[in-house]
Amino acid sequence: MRIWSLHPRYLDSQGLVALWREGLLAQKVLAGQTKGYRNHPQLIRFKEQADPMASIAVYLKEVYQEACRRSFHFDPDKIPVVKKRLSKIKLTQGQLDFETEHLYQKLQSRTPEQYKILRQVSKIEPHPLFKIISGKVAVWEKGIENAHNA
């Protein structure tokens, strides 16, 4: 499961569809509607929020809006309506940088045209739910044991 911290506009079509599916799975996990993935590290930041279900709904709404911009047909009824304003979730610059590099690697092999376009973007923006703060890669990120000591 990869719940990208970067804005969904940077994903290729395959990545956007996968993000939608994984976001919906995350929503089910947070609602207690599935036994799998309950302890997945990507969900920690949502679980830490005052209203995890509202946070994942706001996250998914932006994914849905990106899908609409591309004329994809995702079902908006799968996202609960959130009427309250939520605080942004803190995201370290190190985590955003890590995910950007991870996306570069995926796109370079999967969608080289998208990779070339993305490499020309001077500043990768986060998903609007996140607020950038200084810091290293998140402690919940798998496979980064030594990055926290760098």
C-alpha positions in Angstrom: 0.0 0.0 0.0 1.3 3.4 -0.9 -0.7 6.4 0.2 1.3 9.1 -1.6 2.1 12.3 0.2 2.7 14.1 -3.1 -0.1 15.7 -5.1 -1.9 13.1 -7.2 -1.4 15.1 -10.4 2.2 13.8 -10.6 1.1 10.1 -10.9 0.7 8.3 -14.1 -2.7 6.7 -15.0 -1.7 3.4 -13.4 -0.5 5.1 -10.3 -3.6 7.2 -9.9 -5.9 4.2 -10.3 -3.8 2.3 -7.8 -3.9 5.2 -5.4 -7.7 5.3 -5.6 -8.0 1.6 -4.8 -5.5 1.8 -2.0 -7.1 4.9 -0.6 -10.5 3.1 -0.5 -8.8 0.1 1.2 -7.2 2.5 3.7 -10.7 4.0 4.4 -12.1 0.4 5.1 -9.2 -0.3 7.4 -9.7 2.9 9.3 -13.4 2.1 9.6 -12.6 -1.3 11.0 -14.3 -3.0 8.0 -11.4 -5.3 7.1 -8.9 -7.4 9.0 -5.9 -6.9 6.7 -3.6 -3.9 6.7 -4.7 -2.8 10.2 -1.1 -2.1 11.3 0.1 -0.8 7.9 2.6 2.0 8.6 1.2 4.2 5.8 -2.0 4.6 7.9 -0.2 5.9 11.1 -0.5 9.5 10.1 -4.3 9.1 9.5 -4.8 7.2 12.8 -3.1 10.0 14.7 -5.7 12.6 13.5 -8.7 13.6 15.7 -11.0 12.2 13.0 -9.1 9.6 10.9 -12.2 8.9 8.7 -12.6 12.6 7.8 -8.9 12.8 7.0 -8.9 9.9 4.6 -12.1 11.2 3.0 -10.4 14.6 2.4 -7.4 12.8 1.0 -9.6 10.7 -1.3 -11.6 13.7 -2.5 -8.4 15.2 -4.0 -7.6 11.9 -5.7 -11.2 11.9 -7.1 -10.8 15.5 -8.3 -7.6 14.6 -10.1 -9.3 11.6 -11.7 -12.1 14.0 -12.9 -9.5 16.3 -14.4 -8.3 13.3 -16.5 -11.8 12.2 -17.4 -11.6 9.0 -15.3 -14.8 7.6 -13.9 -14.3 7.1 -10.1 -17.3 6.7 -7.9 -17.6 9.8 -5.6 -20.2 8.0 -3.5 -17.4 5.9 -2.0 -16.2 9.0 -0.2 -18.1 10.2 2.9 -19.0 13.9 2.9 -16.8 15.9 5.3 -18.4 19.2 6.4 -15.9 20.3 8.9 -12.5 21.9 8.3 -9.6 19.7 9.2 -6.1 20.6 10.2 -3.4 19.8 7.7 -1.3 16.8 8.5 2.4 17.5 9.0 4.7 16.0 6.4 8.5 16.3 6.5 10.3 17.6 3.5 12.5 14.5 3.8 9.4 12.3 3.3 8.2 14.2 0.3 11.7 14.0 -1.2 11.8 10.3 -0.5 8.5 9.7 -2.2 9.5 11.9 -5.1 12.5 9.7 -5.7 10.4 6.6 -5.3 8.0 7.9 -7.9 10.8 8.8 -10.3 12.0 5.2 -10.2 8.5 3.8 -10.8 7.9 6.2 -13.7 11.3 5.7 -15.3 10.5 2.1 -16.0 6.7 2.2 -16.3 5.9 5.5 -18.0 9.1 7.1 -19.4 7.2 10.0 -21.0 5.7 10.9 -17.6 9.1 10.5 -16.0 10.6 13.1 -18.3 7.8 15.5 -17.7 8.0 15.1 -13.9 11.8 15.6 -13.9 11.3 19.1 -15.3 9.0 20.1 -12.4 11.1 22.4 -10.2 9.1 22.0 -7.0 7.0 18.9 -6.2 4.0 19.9 -4.2 2.4 17.7 -1.5 -1.2 16.5 -1.5 -3.2 19.5 -0.2 -4.0 17.6 3.0 -0.4 17.8 4.1 1.7 20.8 5.4 5.4 20.6 4.8 7.7 20.9 7.8 11.5 20.4 8.0 12.7 16.9 8.8 13.9 13.6 7.6 12.1 10.6 6.1 9.2 9.5 8.3 9.9 6.8 10.9 7.0 4.8 9.5 8.5 4.5 6.1 9.6 1.0 5.4 13.1 0.2 4.2 14.6 3.4 5.4 16.3 2.2 8.6 19.5 4.1 8.0 18.0 7.3 6.6 17.1 8.5 10.1 20.7 8.5 11.2 22.0 10.4 8.2 
